[in-house]
Amino acid sequence: MDFAADTWYRSEPTPPIRRKRGRPRDPQADVRILGAACTLILERGFDTMTVDDVASMAGVGKATVYRRWARKEDLAVAAMESLYRNEMPAPDTGSLQGDLTELLTATFDFANSESGTDYLRMTVKEVMRDSRIAAIYRRANHRYEQLIRSLFERGRQRGELDRDVDVTSAAEFISSLLITRTVAGRSVPSTSEVDGLVEFVLNGLQASSLARV
């Protein structure tokens, strides 16, 4: 037998296997999951919020939640950060005074709403009770503080503030206003206080700059 001429032993190339594509990722699932998590945190607090309840309220499977956030803590932080973004979006009015006025107006509007009041009370209650939960709330609030700091930095770049102004302390002062009043049992600031507060902050920064001259 002429093996050189015979082709019986030659295998045909294996055709590529077409893998079935999975179900497309639902772009609205994240929104529903974060919305459900926010609602449950405001109603019950972090400790009693469960991933099962979040998935049920969002209309998704539990595995869908865990594919996006591996831990309940990560989901909680993402939910609270989304709450901050939606209720207190980043302003860009072209001036530091305008930016602070717009941000604080949105902040105080939220703080005086039913959900805002629930959030502040729940924050204070859970932070005082559990250091692990306190760390979660600090991570979420960090985004708000960073936003305030970015407004001051942008104002400094425009020449509205001196280069040596301590914008970190100014941002910390503003971000702590709501919690400080809540802990003290006082009412949170209203939108009628915004203009005076912005003027107070900007005058204080200007005075600190002059004191260094």
C-alpha positions in Angstrom: 0.0 0.0 0.0 1.3 3.5 -0.9 0.9 5.4 2.4 2.3 8.5 0.8 -0.5 8.6 -1.7 -3.1 7.4 0.6 -5.0 10.0 2.6 -7.4 7.8 4.6 -5.5 8.6 7.8 -5.5 12.3 7.5 -8.0 14.0 9.8 -10.0 16.9 8.5 -9.6 20.2 10.4 -12.0 20.5 13.3 -14.5 23.2 12.7 -14.5 25.9 15.4 -17.1 25.4 18.2 -19.6 28.2 18.3 -20.2 29.0 21.9 -23.6 30.2 22.9 -23.7 33.8 24.0 -25.0 34.4 27.5 -27.9 36.7 28.2 -26.9 40.4 27.6 -26.2 42.3 30.8 -29.2 44.4 31.8 -28.0 48.0 31.9 -30.9 48.9 34.2 -30.1 46.1 36.7 -27.4 48.2 38.5 -29.9 51.1 38.9 -32.6 48.9 40.3 -30.2 47.1 42.7 -28.7 50.3 44.0 -32.1 51.8 44.4 -33.4 48.8 46.3 -30.3 48.8 48.5 -30.7 52.6 49.3 -34.4 52.1 50.2 -33.6 49.2 52.5 -30.7 50.9 54.2 -32.9 54.0 54.9 -35.8 51.8 56.2 -33.8 49.3 58.2 -30.1 50.3 58.4 -27.2 48.3 57.0 -27.2 45.5 59.6 -30.7 44.3 58.8 -30.5 44.9 55.1 -30.1 41.5 53.3 -28.9 40.8 49.8 -31.9 38.5 49.4 -34.3 41.4 50.1 -32.3 43.7 47.7 -32.5 41.1 44.9 -36.2 40.6 45.5 -37.0 44.3 45.5 -34.8 44.9 42.4 -36.4 42.0 40.5 -33.1 40.2 39.9 -31.5 37.0 41.1 -29.2 36.9 44.1 -26.3 35.8 41.8 -26.8 39.0 39.7 -26.2 41.1 42.8 -23.1 39.2 43.8 -21.6 39.3 40.2 -21.6 43.1 40.6 -20.7 43.4 44.3 -18.9 40.5 46.0 -19.8 41.6 49.5 -22.8 43.2 51.2 -20.5 46.0 52.5 -19.4 46.9 48.9 -23.0 47.0 47.8 -23.9 49.3 50.7 -21.1 51.7 49.9 -22.1 51.8 46.3 -25.7 52.4 47.2 -24.9 55.3 49.5 -22.5 56.8 47.0 -25.3 56.7 44.3 -27.6 58.4 46.8 -25.1 61.2 47.2 -24.6 61.5 43.4 -28.3 61.6 42.7 -29.3 63.9 45.6 -26.2 66.1 45.6 -24.7 66.2 42.1 -21.5 68.0 41.3 -22.2 71.6 40.3 -20.2 73.7 37.7 -21.5 77.2 37.7 -18.2 78.9 36.8 -17.5 80.3 40.2 -16.7 78.9 43.7 -19.5 80.9 45.3 -22.0 79.6 42.8 -20.8 76.0 43.1 -21.0 76.1 46.9 -24.4 77.7 46.8 -25.8 75.1 44.4 -24.2 72.1 46.3 -25.3 73.2 49.7 -28.8 74.0 48.5 -29.2 70.5 47.1 -27.6 69.1 50.3 -29.9 70.9 52.7 -32.9 70.1 50.5 -32.1 66.4 50.9 -31.3 66.7 54.6 -34.7 68.2 55.3 -36.6 65.6 53.2 -38.1 62.5 54.8 -35.5 60.2 53.3 -32.6 62.6 54.2 -33.8 62.8 57.8 -34.0 59.0 58.0 -30.5 58.7 56.5 -28.9 61.1 59.0 -30.6 59.4 62.0 -29.7 56.0 60.8 -26.1 57.0 60.2 -25.6 58.4 63.7 -27.4 55.4 65.3 -25.3 52.7 63.4 -22.0 54.5 63.5 -22.2 54.8 67.3 -23.1 51.2 67.7 -20.7 49.3 65.4 -17.2 50.3 64.3 -17.5 48.1 61.2 -20.6 49.9 60.0 -19.0 53.2 60.9 -16.2 52.4 58.4 -18.8 51.8 55.7 -20.5 55.1 56.3 -17.1 56.9 56.3 -16.3 55.4 52.9 -19.6 56.7 51.5 -19.2 60.1 53.0 -15.7 60.4 51.6 -17.0 60.9 48.1 -19.0 63.9 49.3 -16.0 65.4 51.0 -13.9 64.8 47.9 -16.5 66.6 45.9 -16.4 69.7 48.2 -12.6 69.7 48.0 -12.7 69.6 44.2 -14.9 72.7 44.2 -12.3 74.6 46.3 -9.4 73.2 44.1 -11.2 74.4 41.0 -11.8 77.8 42.6 -8.1 78.0 43.5 -7.1 77.2 39.9 -9.4 80.1 38.7 -7.6 82.5 41.1 -10.5 82.8 43.5 -8.5 81.5 46.4 -4.9 81.8 47.4 -2.6 78.9 46.8 -1.9 78.3 50.5 -5.5 78.1 51.6 -6.3 74.9 53.6 -9.1 73.5 51.4 -9.1 70.2 53.2 -10.1 71.7 56.5 -12.8 73.8 54.7 -14.2 70.7 53.0 -14.2 68.8 56.3 -16.1 71.6 58.0 -18.8 71.7 55.4 -19.2 67.9 55.2 -19.5 67.6 59.0 -22.3 70.2 59.4 -25.2 67.8 59.1 -23.9 65.1 61.3 -22.8 67.6 64.0 -26.3 69.0 64.2 -27.9 65.6 64.1 -25.7 64.3 67.0 -26.5 67.5 69.0 -30.2 67.0 68.5 -30.6 70.2 66.6 -32.4 70.8 63.3 -30.3 70.5 60.2 -29.6 73.7 58.2 -32.3 74.9 55.8 -31.8 76.3 52.4 -32.5 79.8 53.8 -29.1 79.5 55.6 -27.1 78.7 52.4 -26.1 82.2 51.4 -24.9 83.2 54.9 -23.0 79.9 55.3 -21.2 80.3 51.9 -20.3 83.9 52.8 -19.0 82.7 56.2 -16.8 80.0 54.6 -15.4 82.3 51.9 -14.7 85.1 54.3 -13.0 82.7 56.7 -10.7 81.4 53.9 -9.9 85.0 52.8 -9.1 86.0 56.4 -6.8 83.0 56.9 -4.9 84.0 53.8 -4.5 87.6 55.0 -3.3 86.3 58.4 -0.4 84.6 56.6 0.8 87.8 54.9 
